[in-house]
Amino acid sequence: MAAQTPFRPFETLLDEKSALDLLRQAVSGADDGELFLERRRSEVLAYDDGRVRNASYDASEGFGLRAVRGETAGYAHSTEVSESALKRAVETARLAVGDGGGTLADAPSNTNRKLYGDGDPMADAAFPVKIDTLKEIDAFARGLDSRVVQVSATLAASLQEVVILRPEGHMVTDTRPMSRLNVSVIVEEAGRRESGMSGGGGRHALTGLIDAEHWQTAAREALRIALVNLEAVPAPAGVMDVVLGPGWPGILLHEAIGHGLEGDFNRKKSSAFAGLMGQQIASKGVTVLDDGTIPDRRGSITVDDEGTPGAKNTLIEDGVLTGYMQDRQNARLMGVAPTGNGRRESYAHAPMPRMTNTYMVSGQDDPVAILSDLKDGIYAVGFGGGQVDITNGKFVFSCTEAYRVKNGQVGAPVKGATLIGDGATALKQIQAIGNDMALDPGIGNCGKAGQWVPVGVGQPTLMIGGLTVGGSAA
């Protein structure tokens, strides 16, 4: 794939002075606002059950214009990047400003830091090479075990280029690559079928993911999980202690706790954590960060979608609530500084407070000792889907890999296990924190108000007391 020229909308599509004048018209008398321009290209190749199931390439381009006054935001967007389209957008955005009277917020600070490269991962390999790699993954996985009956492998890559213009003339650009490889395996024995999945990626080149050593490891891991599930027995049901493994199980932390610490929910007092700043909301030793500054990670952002530099923010320190994640609008209304968490799915969406890479830091406990202390419970190391009610923090998560533990001995794998609880209670029932914090392999997506953004999660091994386990065994 031939490399495209960099996205330079003020050299090819718009006159910068005219665009700035129109932006200033839109935000006259407002508190804040910006012009967000974006070009995005993406490619997905899926090989399923011995054939190419999908080979798609998408390209989009457009702008979003926002004017903010108090709690109201006027937002207009268009796929046509032109002065005439921008003039029409000004009329819509100004509906939120009314009679004005606002004081324009200061521009975000500048940053020279780059957290990822700006190369196009789609151009890292030719189309035939990508297809051949997927075929090799299929053949390799099938050759690992005679019980493999189906293999699915997917390669995905994208490049998002953004330009953010603010009314005082401050301009920010960011080029954001993303690549990912997933492998799924289905095994069958004695009429029973089970599946396993592995994969990951990040804001980096595709080349490392299509290296044989990498995808062979992913295929073996997917097969291992499928074979574990093939031996799984029905999960028990009841209230019991649960040990969560490191890494991806941090998705429970992300959903049950992270969303409740986003600024908009707390400003509106709809979060279970609203009004608790400075209070002990978790067990001693629990420290949770949201860090958008980890190089090459899926959830990292050099700058957020309002132009604020990505940041490393402490949300909970030694069990005490110390911060919320903020975009510019909610930060201003709450009298605090933006935290670099103003994110949007695309130019067609207004920004809102969103997580980046959210994780709990390591504690002092030996993970082996944590498991040895589990007298009667579940050891959960893999999670699938989950649901959370932000207003009360109640969650339900399904386990994709979990084991029965009795008297510190890890026993048979279990299937059909769900973890049920609420974030505020679960934080206070953390009994042990391992010294093995790990981040997920780069597979997280987060949905909020109809918008999806890439995120990262992580945690060490944790023991949480008194969670309700939903299962089918008596």
Secondary structure by P-SEA (a helix, b strand, c coil): cccccccccccccccaaaaaaaaaaaaccccccbbbbbcccbbbbbbccccccbbbbbbbbbbbbbbbcccbbbbbbcccccaaaaaaaaaaaaccccccccccccccccccccccccccccccccaaaaaaaaaaaaaaaaaccccccbbbbbbbbbbbbbbbbccccbbbbbbbbbbbbbbbbbbbcccccccccccccccccccccccaaaaaaaaaaaaaaaaaaaacccccccbbbbbbbcccccccccccccccccaaaaaacccccccccccccccccbbbbbccccccccccccccccccccccccccccccccbbbbcaaaaaaaccccccccccccccccccccccbbbbccccccaaaaaaacccbbbbccccccccccccccbbbbbcbbbbbccccccccccbbbbbbbaaaaaaaccbbbcbbbbcccbbbbbcccbbbbbcccccbbbbcccccccccc
